[in-house]
Amino acid sequence: MVQDDGYLCLADFGLSRILGSDEIAMSFVGTAEYLSPEMIRESGHHLAVDWWALGILLYEMTVGIPPFYHKNKKLMYKMILEKNPKYPDIEKHGIYVSAEL
């Protein structure tokens, strides 16, 4: 969420938990488009999944659709596990993605 002064604010919808440095979570919660490969594999995960979700959000805000979107969740999970994101071509799609992004 964005505050009135433009700063980002995190929101917890009751799904967060604090993990110890050597502890992993085994949960499978969240919006399908934002799930990390570790969560889909159910192999255990730590805070790196939050960085994954932030990357997905930035991609979606820039391009207009998540990088691994598919109507069929099973196929979307397969894409998340096996594909690299494709970035739009400025000539073809009219969307510029900077190197920094």
C-alpha positions in Angstrom: 0.0 0.0 0.0 1.2 3.6 -0.6 0.8 6.2 2.2 -0.3 9.7 1.6 3.4 10.9 1.6 4.3 8.4 -1.1 6.1 5.9 1.1 5.3 2.2 0.8 3.5 0.5 3.7 3.4 -3.2 4.3 0.1 -4.8 5.1 -0.4 -8.1 6.9 -3.6 -9.9 6.2 -3.0 -12.5 8.9 -0.8 -14.8 6.8 2.6 -13.6 8.1 4.7 -15.2 10.7 8.2 -14.5 12.2 10.7 -17.2 11.5 14.0 -17.9 13.2 17.2 -17.6 11.1 17.3 -21.4 10.7 13.6 -22.0 10.4 11.6 -22.5 7.2 7.9 -22.2 6.5 5.9 -24.9 4.8 2.8 -22.9 4.1 1.1 -22.7 0.7 -0.8 -19.4 0.8 -1.1 -16.3 -1.4 -2.2 -15.2 -4.8 -1.3 -17.8 -7.4 0.4 -15.4 -9.7 2.8 -14.4 -6.9 3.8 -17.8 -5.6 7.5 -18.6 -5.7 8.9 -21.9 -7.0 9.7 -23.0 -3.4 6.1 -22.6 -2.4 4.8 -24.5 -5.4 7.2 -27.3 -4.8 6.3 -27.3 -1.1 9.9 -27.7 -0.3 10.0 -25.1 2.4 10.7 -21.4 2.1 12.0 -18.4 4.0 11.9 -14.6 3.5 13.3 -14.8 0.0 9.7 -15.5 -1.2 8.9 -11.9 -0.3 11.5 -10.6 -2.7 10.1 -12.9 -5.4 6.6 -11.5 -4.9 8.0 -7.9 -5.0 9.7 -8.7 -8.3 6.4 -10.1 -9.7 4.6 -7.0 -8.5 7.2 -4.7 -10.2 6.9 -6.6 -13.4 3.1 -6.5 -13.3 3.1 -2.7 -12.6 5.5 -2.2 -15.5 4.0 -4.6 -18.1 0.4 -4.8 -17.0 0.3 -8.6 -16.4 2.3 -10.9 -14.2 5.3 -12.6 -16.0 3.9 -16.1 -15.6 0.1 -15.6 -16.0 -2.2 -18.3 -17.4 -5.9 -18.8 -16.7 -5.2 -22.5 -15.9 -3.5 -22.5 -12.5 -1.8 -25.8 -13.1 -0.2 -24.4 -16.3 0.7 -21.2 -14.5 2.5 -23.2 -11.8 4.4 -25.1 -14.5 5.5 -21.8 -16.0 6.7 -20.4 -12.7 8.7 -23.6 -12.1 10.2 -23.9 -15.6 10.2 -20.5 -17.5 12.2 -17.3 -17.3 10.2 -14.1 -17.6 10.0 -12.5 -21.0 10.3 -8.8 -21.2 8.3 -6.8 -23.8 9.9 -5.5 -26.9 9.6 -1.7 -27.1 9.0 -1.8 -30.9 6.4 -4.5 -30.8 4.6 -3.8 -27.5 5.4 -0.1 -26.9 6.5 -0.9 -23.3 10.0 0.3 -22.3 11.7 -1.7 -19.5 14.9 0.0 -18.3 18.0 -2.1 -17.4 17.7 -0.9 -13.8 14.2 -2.3 -13.5 
